[in-house]
Amino acid sequence: MAAMKRLALVVLLLAAVVTGTARTAHAATPCRDKIYNQWYASGKIATTYPVACYRDALKHVPADARVYSSLTDDIQSALQGALARAQGKKVPATVGKGKVSTGPGGLAGTTQTLHSTKPEPTSSPGTIASGTTSGSSGGIPTPIIILAAIALLLAAAGAAGAGVRHFRGR
């Protein structure tokens, strides 16, 4: 009988731990996600958040957004604005360029502006827009050329082997 009471107590304790863990798993959205969501929706950060939120957001910027957008720069600008407002200075509340590069699927070096009041200089296909950090000039990447050459050599060796086998068979 005592063993049954202990087993029931252990089961109740485990149930309490599991439900307590489940409640903490559904905690509020991290403030960094609020910054990201606002920026992705409009290309700008128009709300002042606590300084810790900006710092956390900078630590967790997704790799693709770091490379192909101005998200990191916009968060840093918003952080500087929040710090200035905390010191009593008057600074604009909205920060953001709203620039997102078209990335690998688009034209090299071109950018799309989400919401901007100034016209951005455009670039023609195959040219690099100023301010981009692309190390290639377009064209076929060197590793692809090397792999294609190796594939052709292997195909030629296979054809030569098939030809030798064919002539030996006669």
DSSP file with accessible surface (Angstrom, degrees, kcal/mol):
  #  RESIDUE AA STRUCTURE BP1 BP2  ACC     N-H-->O    O-->H-N    N-H-->O    O-->H-N    TCO  KAPPA ALPHA  PHI   PSI    X-CA   Y-CA   Z-CA
    1    1 A M     >        0   0  181      0, 0.0     4,-1.7     0, 0.0     5,-0.1   0.000 360.0 360.0 360.0 -39.7    0.0    0.0    0.0
    2    2 A A  H  >  +     0   0   59      1,-0.2     4,-2.2     2,-0.2     5,-0.2   0.853 360.0  55.6 -65.5 -34.3    2.8    2.4    0.8
    3    3 A A  H  > S+     0   0   71      1,-0.2     4,-2.4     2,-0.2    -1,-0.2   0.876 105.4  52.0 -66.1 -36.3    4.4    1.6   -2.6
    4    4 A M  H  > S+     0   0  128      2,-0.2     4,-2.5     1,-0.2    -1,-0.2   0.893 108.9  49.8 -67.0 -38.3    1.2    2.7   -4.3
    5    5 A K  H  X S+     0   0  154     -4,-1.7     4,-2.4     2,-0.2    -2,-0.2   0.911 111.6  48.5 -66.6 -41.1    1.1    6.0   -2.4
    6    6 A R  H  X S+     0   0  182     -4,-2.2     4,-2.6     2,-0.2    -2,-0.2   0.914 111.7  49.5 -64.0 -42.7    4.7    6.6   -3.4
    7    7 A L  H  X S+     0   0  107     -4,-2.4     4,-2.5     2,-0.2    -2,-0.2   0.928 111.7  48.3 -63.1 -42.2    4.0    5.8   -7.0
    8    8 A A  H  X S+     0   0   51     -4,-2.5     4,-2.5     2,-0.2    -1,-0.2   0.905 111.7  50.3 -64.3 -39.9    0.9    8.1   -7.0
    9    9 A L  H  X S+     0   0  121     -4,-2.4     4,-2.5     2,-0.2    -2,-0.2   0.924 111.0  48.5 -64.5 -41.8    3.0   10.9   -5.5
   10   10 A V  H  X S+     0   0   76     -4,-2.6     4,-2.8     2,-0.2     5,-0.2   0.920 111.7  49.9 -64.4 -42.5    5.8   10.4   -8.1
   11   11 A V  H  X S+     0   0   83     -4,-2.5     4,-2.5     1,-0.2    -2,-0.2   0.932 112.1  47.3 -63.9 -43.5    3.2   10.5  -10.9
   12   12 A L  H  X S+     0   0  121     -4,-2.5     4,-2.3     2,-0.2    -1,-0.2   0.906 112.0  50.4 -63.6 -40.7    1.6   13.7   -9.5
   13   13 A L  H  X S+     0   0  113     -4,-2.5     4,-2.2     2,-0.2    -2,-0.2   0.932 111.6  47.5 -63.4 -44.3    5.0   15.3   -9.1
   14   14 A L  H  X S+     0   0  106     -4,-2.8     4,-2.7     1,-0.2    -2,-0.2   0.904 110.8  52.0 -63.7 -39.9    6.0   14.4  -12.7
   15   15 A A  H  X S+     0   0   50     -4,-2.5     4,-2.5    -5,-0.2     5,-0.2   0.912 109.5  49.8 -63.3 -39.8    2.6   15.7  -14.0
   16   16 A A  H  X S+     0   0   57     -4,-2.3     4,-2.1     2,-0.2    -2,-0.2   0.911 111.8  48.1 -65.3 -40.2    3.2   19.0  -12.1
   17   17 A V  H  X S+     0   0   82     -4,-2.2     4,-2.4     2,-0.2    -2,-0.2   0.933 112.1  49.2 -66.0 -43.4    6.7   19.3  -13.6
   18   18 A V  H  X S+     0   0   95     -4,-2.7     4,-2.4     1,-0.2    -2,-0.2   0.932 113.0  45.8 -64.5 -44.6    5.4   18.6  -17.2
   19   19 A T  H  X S+     0   0   70     -4,-2.5     4,-1.8     2,-0.2    -1,-0.2   0.889 112.4  51.7 -68.8 -33.9    2.6   21.1  -17.0
   20   20 A G  H  X S+     0   0   28     -4,-2.1     4,-1.6    -5,-0.2    -1,-0.2   0.906 111.2  47.7 -66.1 -39.0    4.9   23.8  -15.5
   21   21 A T  H  X S+     0   0   84     -4,-2.4     4,-1.6     1,-0.2    -2,-0.2   0.903 109.2  53.7 -68.2 -39.1    7.4   23.2  -18.3
   22   22 A A  H  X S+     0   0   45     -4,-2.4     4,-0.8     1,-0.2    -1,-0.2   0.884 106.8  52.4 -64.7 -36.3    4.6   23.4  -20.9
   23   23 A R  H >< S+     0   0  188     -4,-1.8     3,-0.6     1,-0.2    -1,-0.2   0.904 109.8  47.3 -66.8 -40.3    3.5   26.8  -19.5
   24   24 A T  H >< S+     0   0  102     -4,-1.6     3,-0.9     1,-0.2    -1,-0.2   0.777 102.8  64.3 -73.5 -22.6    7.0   28.3  -19.8
   25   25 A A  H 3< S+     0   0   77     -4,-1.6    -1,-0.2     1,-0.3    -2,-0.2   0.783  98.4  55.7 -69.3 -25.5    7.4   26.9  -23.3
   26   26 A H  T << S+     0   0  159     -4,-0.8    -1,-0.3    -3,-0.6    -2,-0.1  -0.147  81.9 147.8 -98.4  40.5    4.5   29.2  -24.4
   27   27 A A    <   -     0   0   74     -3,-0.9    -3,-0.1     1,-0.1    -2,-0.0  -0.118  56.9 -71.7 -69.1 171.5    6.2   32.4  -23.1
   28   28 A A        -     0   0   89      1,-0.1    -1,-0.1     3,-0.0     3,-0.1  -0.158  61.3 -84.7 -62.7 158.2    5.7   35.7  -24.8
   29   29 A T        -     0   0   79      1,-0.1    -1,-0.1    -3,-0.1     5,-0.1  -0.432  51.3-106.9 -63.4 131.6    7.3   36.5  -28.2
   30   30 A P    >>  -     0   0   52      0, 0.0     4,-1.1     0, 0.0     3,-1.0  -0.317  24.5-122.8 -59.3 145.4   10.9   37.7  -27.7
   31   31 A a  H 3> S+     0   0   36      1,-0.3     4,-1.9     2,-0.2     5,-0.1   0.801 110.2  65.6 -65.3 -24.5   11.2   41.4  -28.4
   32   32 A R  H 3> S+     0   0   62      1,-0.2     4,-2.5     2,-0.2    -1,-0.3   0.893  99.1  53.1 -62.3 -35.8   13.8   40.7  -31.1
   33   33 A D  H <> S+     0   0   54     -3,-1.0     4,-2.9     1,-0.2    -1,-0.2   0.856 104.4  55.0 -67.7 -32.0   11.1   38.9  -33.1
   34   34 A K  H  X S+     0   0  104     -4,-1.1     4,-2.2     2,-0.2    -1,-0.2   0.912 109.1  48.0 -65.2 -39.3    8.9   42.0  -32.8
   35   35 A I  H  X S+     0   0    0     -4,-1.9     4,-2.5     2,-0.2    -2,-0.2   0.950 113.8  46.5 -64.1 -48.5   11.7   44.1  -34.3
   36   36 A Y  H  X S+     0   0   16     -4,-2.5     4,-3.2     1,-0.2     5,-0.3   0.929 112.2  50.4 -59.3 -46.8   12.2   41.5  -37.1
   37   37 A N  H  X S+     0   0  104     -4,-2.9     4,-1.8     1,-0.2    -1,-0.2   0.905 111.8  47.4 -61.0 -41.7    8.5   41.3  -37.8
   38   38 A Q  H  X S+     0   0   41     -4,-2.2     4,-1.9    -5,-0.2     6,-0.6   0.931 114.7  46.3 -65.7 -42.1    8.1   45.1  -38.0
   39   39 A W  H  X S+     0   0    1     -4,-2.5     4,-3.2     1,-0.2    -2,-0.2   0.931 112.7  49.1 -67.3 -43.8   11.1   45.4  -40.3
   40   40 A Y  H  < S+     0   0  110     -4,-3.2    -1,-0.2     1,-0.2    -2,-0.2   0.845 112.2  50.4 -64.8 -31.3   10.0   42.6  -42.6
   41   41 A A  H  < S+     0   0   82     -4,-1.8    -1,-0.2    -5,-0.3    -2,-0.2   0.891 134.5   4.5 -73.9 -38.8    6.5   44.1  -42.8
   42   42 A S  H  < S-     0   0   40     -4,-1.9    -2,-0.2     2,-0.3    -3,-0.2   0.525  89.7-116.7-126.5 -10.4    7.5   47.6  -43.8
   43   43 A G  S  < S+     0   0    0     -4,-3.2    55,-0.7    -5,-0.4     2,-0.3   0.571  88.5  84.8  80.0   8.1   11.3   47.8  -44.2
   44   44 A K  S    S-     0   0   55     -6,-0.6     2,-0.6    -5,-0.1    -2,-0.3  -0.944  72.8-134.0-139.6 158.7   11.5   50.2  -41.3
   45   45 A I  B     +A   95   0A   1     50,-3.7    50,-2.1    -2,-0.3   -10,-0.1  -0.956  32.6 162.9-114.2 107.9   11.6   50.1  -37.5
   46   46 A A        +     0   0   43     -2,-0.6     2,-0.4    48,-0.2    -1,-0.1   0.435  49.9  76.5-107.9  -3.3    9.1   52.7  -36.3
   47   47 A T  S    S-     0   0   64    -12,-0.1     2,-0.5     0, 0.0    -9,-0.0  -0.890  76.4-126.8-111.1 142.4    8.7   51.6  -32.6
   48   48 A T        -     0   0   71     -2,-0.4    31,-0.1    33,-0.0     3,-0.1  -0.775  33.0-175.9 -88.6 124.1   11.1   52.3  -29.8
   49   49 A Y        -     0   0   37     -2,-0.5     5,-0.1     1,-0.1    33,-0.0  -0.724  37.4 -78.1-110.1 166.2   12.1   49.1  -28.0
   50   50 A P    >>  -     0   0   86      0, 0.0     4,-1.2     0, 0.0     3,-1.1  -0.314  43.9-115.7 -61.3 149.2   14.2   48.6  -24.9
   51   51 A V  H 3> S+     0   0   37      1,-0.3     4,-2.2     2,-0.2     5,-0.2   0.869 115.0  60.8 -57.2 -37.1   18.0   48.7  -25.7
   52   52 A A  H 3> S+     0   0   73      1,-0.2     4,-2.5     2,-0.2    -1,-0.3   0.848  99.5  57.0 -61.2 -32.5   18.4   45.1  -24.7
   53   53 A a  H <> S+     0   0    7     -3,-1.1     4,-2.6     2,-0.2    -1,-0.2   0.916 106.8  47.6 -64.6 -44.2   15.9   44.1  -27.5
   54   54 A Y  H  X S+     0   0    1     -4,-1.2     4,-2.4     2,-0.2    -2,-0.2   0.924 112.8  48.5 -63.3 -42.6   18.0   45.8  -30.2
   55   55 A R  H  X S+     0   0  131     -4,-2.2     4,-1.6     2,-0.2    -2,-0.2   0.908 112.9  47.8 -65.5 -40.3   21.2   44.1  -28.9
   56   56 A D  H  X S+     0   0   43     -4,-2.5     4,-1.3     1,-0.2    -1,-0.2   0.909 110.9  51.9 -65.8 -40.5   19.5   40.7  -28.8
   57   57 A A  H  < S+     0   0    0     -4,-2.6     3,-0.3     1,-0.2    -2,-0.2   0.901 107.6  52.1 -63.5 -39.5   18.2   41.3  -32.3
   58   58 A L  H >< S+     0   0   32     -4,-2.4     3,-0.7     1,-0.2    -1,-0.2   0.863 108.2  52.0 -65.3 -34.0   21.7   42.1  -33.5
   59   59 A K  H 3< S+     0   0  163     -4,-1.6    -1,-0.2     1,-0.2    -2,-0.2   0.783 116.6  39.1 -70.5 -27.1   23.0   38.9  -32.0
   60   60 A H  T 3< S+     0   0   89     -4,-1.3    -1,-0.2    -3,-0.3    -2,-0.2   0.090  73.9 143.5-115.8  22.8   20.4   36.7  -33.7
   61   61 A V    <   -     0   0   10     -3,-0.7     5,-0.1    -4,-0.2    -3,-0.0  -0.451  59.4-109.2 -62.4 128.5   20.0   38.3  -37.2
   62   62 A P     >  -     0   0   46      0, 0.0     4,-2.3     0, 0.0     5,-0.2  -0.284  23.3-119.2 -59.3 146.9   19.4   35.4  -39.7
   63   63 A A  H  > S+     0   0   77      1,-0.2     4,-1.9     2,-0.2     5,-0.2   0.886 111.9  50.5 -58.8 -41.3   22.3   34.8  -42.0
   64   64 A D  H  > S+     0   0  100      1,-0.2     4,-3.0     2,-0.2    -1,-0.2   0.905 111.3  48.3 -67.6 -36.7   20.4   35.5  -45.2
   65   65 A A  H  > S+     0   0    6      1,-0.2     4,-1.1     2,-0.2     6,-0.5   0.868 109.2  54.2 -69.8 -33.5   19.1   38.8  -43.8
   66   66 A R  H  < S+     0   0  119     -4,-2.3    -2,-0.2     2,-0.2    -1,-0.2   0.904 118.6  34.5 -65.0 -38.1   22.6   39.7  -42.7
   67   67 A V  H  < S+     0   0  103     -4,-1.9    -2,-0.2    -5,-0.2    -1,-0.2   0.911 126.7  33.6 -83.5 -44.1   23.9   39.1  -46.3
   68   68 A Y  H  < S+     0   0   87     -4,-3.0    33,-4.3    -5,-0.2     2,-0.3   0.300 114.2  41.6-103.5   8.2   21.0   40.2  -48.5
   69   69 A S  B  < S-B  100   0B  24     -4,-1.1     3,-0.3    31,-0.3    31,-0.2  -0.893  74.3-114.5-145.0 178.0   19.4   43.1  -46.6
   70   70 A S  S  > S+     0   0    9     29,-1.7     4,-2.7    -2,-0.3     5,-0.2   0.138  76.1 116.1 -99.5  18.5   19.9   46.2  -44.6
   71   71 A L  H  > S+     0   0    0     -6,-0.5     4,-2.6     1,-0.2     5,-0.2   0.916  74.9  48.3 -57.0 -47.2   18.4   44.7  -41.5
   72   72 A T  H  > S+     0   0   21     -7,-0.3     4,-2.4    -3,-0.3    -1,-0.2   0.937 113.9  46.6 -61.0 -45.7   21.6   44.8  -39.4
   73   73 A D  H  > S+     0   0   75      1,-0.2     4,-2.4     2,-0.2    -1,-0.2   0.905 112.7  50.3 -62.6 -40.7   22.2   48.4  -40.4
   74   74 A D  H  X S+     0   0    1     -4,-2.7     4,-2.4     2,-0.2    -2,-0.2   0.892 110.5  48.7 -67.7 -37.9   18.6   49.4  -39.6
   75   75 A I  H  X S+     0   0    0     -4,-2.6     4,-2.6    -5,-0.2    -1,-0.2   0.923 111.4  50.3 -67.1 -41.2   18.7   47.7  -36.2
   76   76 A Q  H  X S+     0   0   90     -4,-2.4     4,-2.4    -5,-0.2    -2,-0.2   0.914 111.4  48.6 -62.9 -39.5   22.0   49.5  -35.4
   77   77 A S  H  X S+     0   0   56     -4,-2.4     4,-2.3     2,-0.2    -1,-0.2   0.909 111.4  49.4 -65.3 -41.9   20.4   52.8  -36.4
   78   78 A A  H  X S+     0   0    2     -4,-2.4     4,-2.5     2,-0.2    -2,-0.2   0.892 109.9  52.2 -65.1 -37.1   17.3   52.2  -34.3
   79   79 A L  H  X S+     0   0   14     -4,-2.6     4,-2.6     2,-0.2    -2,-0.2   0.939 109.5  48.6 -63.3 -45.2   19.6   51.3  -31.4
   80   80 A Q  H  X S+     0   0  121     -4,-2.4     4,-2.3     1,-0.2    -2,-0.2   0.904 112.0  50.0 -61.9 -39.9   21.5   54.5  -31.7
   81   81 A G  H  X S+     0   0   11     -4,-2.3     4,-2.7     2,-0.2    -1,-0.2   0.909 110.1  49.8 -64.5 -41.0   18.2   56.4  -31.9
   82   82 A A  H  X S+     0   0    6     -4,-2.5     4,-2.1     2,-0.2    -2,-0.2   0.906 111.2  49.2 -64.8 -40.5   16.9   54.7  -28.8
   83   83 A L  H  X S+     0   0   52     -4,-2.6     4,-1.0     2,-0.2    -2,-0.2   0.913 112.3  48.2 -64.8 -39.8   20.1   55.6  -26.9
   84   84 A A  H  <>S+     0   0   17     -4,-2.3     5,-2.3     1,-0.2     3,-0.5   0.912 111.1  50.0 -66.9 -42.0   19.8   59.2  -28.1
   85   85 A R  H ><5S+     0   0   61     -4,-2.7     3,-1.6     1,-0.2    -1,-0.2   0.870 105.3  58.0 -64.1 -33.8   16.1   59.4  -27.0
   86   86 A A  H 3<5S+     0   0   85     -4,-2.1    -1,-0.2     1,-0.3    -2,-0.2   0.810 105.1  51.2 -65.9 -25.6   17.1   57.9  -23.6
   87   87 A Q  T 3<5S-     0   0  138     -4,-1.0    -1,-0.3    -3,-0.5    -2,-0.2   0.332 125.7-103.8 -90.7   3.9   19.4   60.9  -23.2
   88   88 A G  T < 5S+     0   0   65     -3,-1.6    -3,-0.2     1,-0.3     2,-0.2   0.536  73.6 141.5  89.8   7.3   16.6   63.3  -24.1
   89   89 A K      < -     0   0  125     -5,-2.3     2,-0.7    -6,-0.2    -1,-0.3  -0.522  53.9-120.2 -82.2 150.3   17.7   64.1  -27.6
   90   90 A K        +     0   0  208     -2,-0.2    -1,-0.1     3,-0.0    -5,-0.0  -0.822  46.3 156.1 -92.8 116.0   15.1   64.6  -30.4
   91   91 A V        -     0   0   51     -2,-0.7   -10,-0.0   -10,-0.1     0, 0.0  -0.950  50.0 -84.6-135.1 155.4   15.7   62.0  -33.2
   92   92 A P        -     0   0  103      0, 0.0   -11,-0.0     0, 0.0     0, 0.0  -0.310  29.7-145.4 -60.0 143.4   13.4   60.6  -35.8
   93   93 A A  S    S+     0   0   50    -47,-0.0     2,-0.5   -45,-0.0   -12,-0.0   0.786  79.1  72.8 -81.7 -26.9   11.4   57.6  -34.5
   94   94 A T        +     0   0   74    -48,-0.1     2,-0.4   -50,-0.1   -48,-0.2  -0.775  59.5 175.6 -97.2 130.2   11.4   55.7  -37.8
   95   95 A V  B     +A   45   0A  25    -50,-2.1   -50,-3.7    -2,-0.5     2,-0.1  -0.989  23.6  94.3-130.9 139.1   14.6   54.1  -39.0
   96   96 A G        -     0   0   23     -2,-0.4   -52,-0.1   -52,-0.3   -25,-0.1  -0.447  45.9-149.5 148.3 142.0   15.2   51.9  -42.1
   97   97 A K        -     0   0  102    -27,-0.2    18,-0.2    -2,-0.1    17,-0.2   0.689  34.6-144.3 -95.5 -29.9   16.2   51.8  -45.7
   98   98 A G        +     0   0    0    -55,-0.7    16,-2.8     1,-0.2     2,-0.5   0.793  42.2 154.3  70.4  28.8   14.0   48.9  -46.6
   99   99 A K  E     + C   0 113B  58     14,-0.2   -29,-1.7   -56,-0.2     2,-0.4  -0.779  17.9 175.7 -97.9 131.0   16.6   47.5  -49.0
  100  100 A V  E     -BC  69 112B  41     12,-2.2    12,-2.2    -2,-0.5   -31,-0.3  -0.992  25.7-131.9-131.5 124.7   16.6   43.8  -49.8
  101  101 A S  E     - C   0 111B  33    -33,-4.3    10,-0.2    -2,-0.4   -33,-0.1  -0.409  17.1-126.6 -72.0 150.8   19.0   42.3  -52.3
  102  102 A T    >   -     0   0   40      8,-1.3     3,-0.5     5,-0.3     4,-0.3   0.709  47.8-161.7 -72.2 -17.6   17.5   39.9  -54.9
  103  103 A G  G >   -     0   0   13      7,-0.4     3,-1.5     1,-0.2    -1,-0.2  -0.158  46.5 -24.9  72.9-161.6   20.1   37.4  -53.9
  104  104 A P  G 3  S+     0   0  112      0, 0.0    -1,-0.2     0, 0.0     4,-0.1   0.788 135.5  53.5 -62.8 -27.5   21.3   34.4  -55.8
  105  105 A G  G <  S+     0   0   84     -3,-0.5    -2,-0.2     2,-0.1     2,-0.1   0.644 107.8  56.5 -83.2 -11.2   18.0   34.0  -57.7
  106  106 A G  S <  S-     0   0   36     -3,-1.5     2,-0.3    -4,-0.3     3,-0.0  -0.185 104.3 -56.3-105.5-162.7   18.0   37.5  -59.0
  107  107 A L    >   -     0   0   88      1,-0.1     3,-1.7    -2,-0.1    -5,-0.3  -0.583  65.7 -96.8 -79.6 140.4   20.3   39.7  -61.0
  108  108 A A  T 3  S+     0   0   40     -2,-0.3    18,-0.3     1,-0.3    19,-0.2  -0.337 102.0   0.0 -62.4 125.9   23.8   40.2  -59.6
  109  109 A G  T 3  S+     0   0   12      1,-0.2    20,-0.4    19,-0.1    -1,-0.3   0.481  96.6 128.0  81.1   1.8   24.2   43.3  -57.5
  110  110 A T    <   -     0   0   18     -3,-1.7    -8,-1.3    -7,-0.1    -7,-0.4  -0.602  39.2-159.7 -90.5 156.8   20.6   44.6  -57.9
  111  111 A T  E     -C  101   0B  47    -10,-0.2     2,-0.4    -2,-0.2   -10,-0.2  -0.938  11.2-140.8-132.5 156.0   18.5   45.6  -55.0
  112  112 A Q  E     -C  100   0B 112    -12,-2.2   -12,-2.2    -2,-0.3     2,-0.5  -0.952  15.3-143.1-112.8 136.9   14.8   46.1  -54.4
  113  113 A T  E     -C   99   0B  51     -2,-0.4   -14,-0.2   -14,-0.2     3,-0.2  -0.882   9.0-165.9-101.3 126.7   13.6   49.0  -52.3
  114  114 A L  S    S-     0   0   68    -16,-2.8     2,-0.3    -2,-0.5    -1,-0.2   0.981  76.4  -9.4 -74.9 -62.6   10.6   48.1  -50.1
  115  115 A H  S    S+     0   0  109    -18,-0.2     2,-0.4   -17,-0.1    -1,-0.2  -0.816  83.1 149.0-140.9  97.2    9.3   51.6  -49.0
  116  116 A S        -     0   0   49     -2,-0.3     4,-0.1    -3,-0.2   -19,-0.1  -0.978  38.4-156.8-133.0 146.3   11.6   54.5  -49.8
  117  117 A T  S    S+     0   0  144     -2,-0.4    -1,-0.1     2,-0.1     0, 0.0   0.672  81.6  69.6 -92.2 -18.0   10.9   58.1  -50.6
  118  118 A K  S    S-     0   0  155      1,-0.0     2,-0.2     0, 0.0    -2,-0.0  -0.811  89.5-116.5 -99.2 139.3   14.2   58.6  -52.5
  119  119 A P        -     0   0  126      0, 0.0    -2,-0.1     0, 0.0     3,-0.0  -0.533  29.3-137.9 -71.8 136.1   14.8   56.9  -55.8
  120  120 A E        -     0   0   69     -2,-0.2     2,-0.1    -4,-0.1    -7,-0.1  -0.728  23.4-104.2 -91.6 144.6   17.6   54.4  -55.7
  121  121 A P        -     0   0   97      0, 0.0     2,-0.2     0, 0.0    -1,-0.1  -0.447  39.9-140.9 -66.0 137.5   20.2   54.2  -58.5
  122  122 A T        -     0   0  140     -2,-0.1     2,-0.4   -12,-0.1   -12,-0.1  -0.646   8.1-147.5 -98.7 159.8   19.4   51.1  -60.6
  123  123 A S        -     0   0   30     -2,-0.2     6,-0.1   -12,-0.1     3,-0.1  -0.936  15.6-121.9-124.9 150.1   22.0   48.8  -62.2
  124  124 A S    >   -     0   0   67     -2,-0.4     3,-1.9     1,-0.1     5,-0.0  -0.512  47.7 -77.8 -85.8 159.6   21.7   46.9  -65.4
  125  125 A P  T 3  S+     0   0   91      0, 0.0    -1,-0.1     0, 0.0     3,-0.1  -0.277 118.4  23.8 -57.5 137.2   22.0   43.1  -65.5
  126  126 A G  T 3  S+     0   0   56      1,-0.3     2,-0.3   -18,-0.3   -17,-0.1   0.407 102.0 102.7  89.6  -5.4   25.6   42.0  -65.2
  127  127 A T  S <  S-     0   0   57     -3,-1.9     2,-0.5   -19,-0.2    -1,-0.3  -0.796  70.9-121.1-108.5 160.1   26.9   45.1  -63.5
  128  128 A I        -     0   0   71     -2,-0.3   -19,-0.1    -3,-0.1     2,-0.1  -0.850  23.8-134.4-101.1 124.8   27.6   45.6  -59.8
  129  129 A A    >   -     0   0   20     -2,-0.5     3,-1.6   -20,-0.4    -6,-0.1  -0.466  34.6 -95.8 -73.4 148.3   25.7   48.3  -58.0
  130  130 A S  T 3  S+     0   0  108      1,-0.2    -1,-0.1    -2,-0.1     3,-0.1  -0.377 109.4  31.3 -64.7 140.8   27.7   50.6  -55.8
  131  131 A G  T 3  S+     0   0   83      1,-0.4    -1,-0.2    -3,-0.1     2,-0.2   0.372  89.6 119.1  94.2  -5.1   27.7   49.5  -52.2
  132  132 A T    <   -     0   0   45     -3,-1.6    -1,-0.4   -23,-0.1     2,-0.2  -0.601  57.6-142.9 -91.2 159.6   27.4   45.8  -52.8
  133  133 A T        +     0   0  144     -2,-0.2     2,-0.5    -3,-0.1    -1,-0.1  -0.445  44.0 144.1-118.6  56.1   30.0   43.3  -51.7
  134  134 A S        -     0   0   52     -2,-0.2    -2,-0.1     1,-0.1    -6,-0.0  -0.846  33.8-163.9 -97.2 130.7   30.1   40.8  -54.5
  135  135 A G        +     0   0   92     -2,-0.5     2,-0.3     2,-0.0    -1,-0.1   0.536  67.9  71.8 -90.0  -7.9   33.5   39.4  -55.3
  136  136 A S        -     0   0   72      1,-0.1     3,-0.1     3,-0.0    -2,-0.1  -0.730  69.5-142.4-108.0 160.8   32.5   38.0  -58.7
  137  137 A S        -     0   0  107      1,-0.5     2,-0.2    -2,-0.3    -1,-0.1   0.044  57.3 -98.0-105.7  26.9   31.7   39.8  -62.0
  138  138 A G  S    S+     0   0   33      1,-0.1    -1,-0.5   -11,-0.0   -10,-0.0  -0.515  81.3  98.4  87.9-162.5   28.9   37.5  -62.9
  139  139 A G  S    S-     0   0   76     -2,-0.2    -1,-0.1    -3,-0.1   -13,-0.0  -0.240  86.4 -30.5  77.0-168.8   29.5   34.6  -65.4
  140  140 A I        -     0   0  117      1,-0.1     5,-0.1     2,-0.0     2,-0.0  -0.710  68.2-115.2 -89.2 130.5   30.1   31.0  -64.5
  141  141 A P    >>  -     0   0   79      0, 0.0     4,-1.6     0, 0.0     3,-0.6  -0.311  22.3-119.8 -64.5 146.4   31.9   30.3  -61.2
  142  142 A T  H 3> S+     0   0   95      1,-0.2     4,-2.4     2,-0.2     5,-0.2   0.873 109.8  57.1 -57.3 -44.0   35.3   28.7  -61.4
  143  143 A P  H 3> S+     0   0   85      0, 0.0     4,-2.6     0, 0.0    -1,-0.2   0.889 105.4  52.5 -59.2 -33.3   34.5   25.6  -59.4
  144  144 A I  H <> S+     0   0   95     -3,-0.6     4,-2.3     2,-0.2    -2,-0.2   0.917 108.6  50.0 -67.1 -40.2   31.7   24.8  -61.9
  145  145 A I  H  X S+     0   0   95     -4,-1.6     4,-2.2     2,-0.2    -1,-0.2   0.926 111.6  48.4 -63.3 -43.2   34.1   25.1  -64.8
  146  146 A I  H  X S+     0   0   94     -4,-2.4     4,-2.4     1,-0.2    -2,-0.2   0.931 111.8  48.9 -64.8 -44.2   36.6   22.8  -63.1
  147  147 A L  H  X S+     0   0  110     -4,-2.6     4,-2.4     1,-0.2    -1,-0.2   0.888 110.2  51.7 -63.7 -37.6   33.8   20.2  -62.3
  148  148 A A  H  X S+     0   0   53     -4,-2.3     4,-2.4     2,-0.2    -1,-0.2   0.914 109.3  50.1 -64.8 -40.4   32.6   20.3  -65.9
  149  149 A A  H  X S+     0   0   50     -4,-2.2     4,-2.3     2,-0.2    -2,-0.2   0.918 111.2  48.5 -64.7 -42.2   36.2   19.7  -67.2
  150  150 A I  H  X S+     0   0   82     -4,-2.4     4,-2.5     1,-0.2     5,-0.2   0.920 110.5  51.7 -63.7 -41.6   36.6   16.7  -64.8
  151  151 A A  H  X S+     0   0   57     -4,-2.4     4,-2.4     1,-0.2    -2,-0.2   0.912 109.8  49.2 -62.3 -40.6   33.2   15.3  -66.0
  152  152 A L  H  X S+     0   0  127     -4,-2.4     4,-2.5     2,-0.2    -1,-0.2   0.909 110.6  50.4 -65.6 -40.1   34.2   15.6  -69.6
  153  153 A L  H  X S+     0   0  126     -4,-2.3     4,-2.4     2,-0.2    -2,-0.2   0.917 111.6  48.0 -63.4 -42.5   37.5   13.9  -68.9
  154  154 A L  H  X S+     0   0  120     -4,-2.5     4,-2.4     2,-0.2    -2,-0.2   0.903 111.5  50.1 -65.5 -39.6   35.7   11.0  -67.1
  155  155 A A  H  X S+     0   0   65     -4,-2.4     4,-2.4    -5,-0.2    -2,-0.2   0.917 111.3  49.1 -64.8 -40.4   33.2   10.7  -70.0
  156  156 A A  H  X S+     0   0   60     -4,-2.5     4,-2.5     2,-0.2    -2,-0.2   0.908 110.7  50.1 -65.5 -40.8   36.0   10.6  -72.5
  157  157 A A  H  X S+     0   0   62     -4,-2.4     4,-2.4     2,-0.2    -2,-0.2   0.910 111.2  49.5 -64.5 -39.6   37.9    7.9  -70.5
  158  158 A G  H  X S+     0   0   47     -4,-2.4     4,-2.2     2,-0.2    -2,-0.2   0.909 111.0  48.9 -64.8 -40.4   34.6    5.9  -70.3
  159  159 A A  H  X S+     0   0   65     -4,-2.4     4,-2.3     2,-0.2    -2,-0.2   0.908 110.7  50.6 -66.4 -39.7   34.1    6.2  -74.1
  160  160 A A  H  X S+     0   0   61     -4,-2.5     4,-2.5     2,-0.2    -2,-0.2   0.922 110.5  49.7 -64.2 -42.0   37.7    5.1  -74.7
  161  161 A G  H  X S+     0   0   38     -4,-2.4     4,-2.2     1,-0.2    -2,-0.2   0.904 110.9  49.1 -63.5 -39.8   37.3    2.1  -72.4
  162  162 A A  H  X S+     0   0   59     -4,-2.2     4,-2.1     2,-0.2    -1,-0.2   0.899 110.8  50.9 -66.4 -37.2   34.1    1.1  -74.2
  163  163 A G  H  X S+     0   0   27     -4,-2.3     4,-2.2     2,-0.2    -2,-0.2   0.920 109.9  48.9 -66.7 -42.2   35.8    1.4  -77.6
  164  164 A V  H  X S+     0   0   73     -4,-2.5     4,-2.0     1,-0.2     5,-0.2   0.924 111.8  49.4 -62.6 -43.6   38.8   -0.8  -76.5
  165  165 A R  H  X S+     0   0  195     -4,-2.2     4,-1.3     1,-0.2    -1,-0.2   0.894 109.9  52.2 -63.4 -36.8   36.3   -3.4  -75.2
  166  166 A H  H  < S+     0   0  107     -4,-2.1     4,-0.4     1,-0.2    -1,-0.2   0.919 111.4  45.2 -66.2 -44.4   34.4   -3.3  -78.5
  167  167 A F  H >< S+     0   0  140     -4,-2.2     3,-0.7     1,-0.2    -1,-0.2   0.821 110.5  53.9 -72.4 -30.5   37.5   -3.8  -80.6
  168  168 A R  H 3< S+     0   0  208     -4,-2.0    -1,-0.2     1,-0.2    -2,-0.2   0.798 100.2  63.0 -69.9 -28.2   38.8   -6.7  -78.4
  169  169 A G  T 3<        0   0   68     -4,-1.3    -1,-0.2    -5,-0.2    -2,-0.2   0.679 360.0 360.0 -71.6 -15.1   35.5   -8.5  -78.8
  170  170 A R    <         0   0  215     -3,-0.7    -3,-0.1    -4,-0.4    -4,-0.0  -0.169 360.0 360.0 -82.7 360.0   36.0   -8.9  -82.6
